[in-house]
Amino acid sequence: MAQILDGLALSKQIKSEIKEEVEKILARKRRAPHLVAILVGNNGASKAYVNSKVKDCEEVGFTSSLIKFPNTVSEAELLEKIDELNKSKAVDGFIVQLPLPEQIDQEKIINAIDPRKDVDGFHPENFGKMALEMDTFLPATPFGILTLLERYNIDTKGKHCVIIGRSRIVGKPMSILMGRKDFPGNSTVTLVHSYTQNIEEYTKHADIVITALGTPDFLKGNMIKDGAIIIDVGITRVDDSSLPKGYRLAGDVDFESCKDKASWITPVPGGVGPMTRAMLMKNTILAYKTSVYND
Ligand code: GUN
């Protein structure tokens, strides 16, 4: 049986470290870090994500604000709000929850965020800095995975890391981060995606597999090698009327067939998800500490 990379336990530890830092800030009579989340529309998963972000803020002692817009909001209205948040001395960081409705150009919105307040690490300036190994906000999910690998002291140097999926939020940045000259990093990286033929030919030879696909139970035990490290970013709602919520959360990894072959594996839920949330808190306190308004 593989050992579990317990993202839930580690996220609690990280949040308690952040809480201690906030207590020190408050003891110096400074204001608490402030994170703002913008939520557009009624997407159930987005609402749940944003609500948990607000809850995390309460837990670590941050101030948080949730700004809601209807699905019909115009690009101009959103841009106006972003401009206001960019200028606000009382806001350290903010996020615009994705996806956005069709009438909104997502790239235009991301580009409008002041990179110094871009705690999601989505702005091209921050993405570029990340790629060039300069200090910046790392996108929360890749940052969470790196932290899991780091705190569990998983050796990544010279390992073959296969990343499944090339999204701007997970796969693409992850592929850059695993190849950088650092720990965790220094891996030989293969990025596979929807046009890759015979994905299993890559995963079978991988020391580390990171799946960010959104296809429940995609990665089976016969697609990985003995002793592989398996990181599951997938979290898909699968209808299940026998459960009170009416759905279960499924990862990309078929845990049952992989668990006896892998050396380390992340569970879903309780793996990458809580780490992502903790890293947003980490980025927010970093934004607070580096803000020109808070010395
Ligand atoms: N949608 C799914 N994941 C994320 C995230 O990390 N940040 C934002 N803003 N939207 C998301």
Boltz pocket constraint, residues with backbone or C-beta under 6 A from the ligand:
constraints:
  - pocket:
      binder: B
      contacts: [[A, 95], [A, 96], [A, 97], [A, 98], [A, 99], [A, 120], [A, 140], [A, 141], [A, 169]]
      max_distance: 6.0
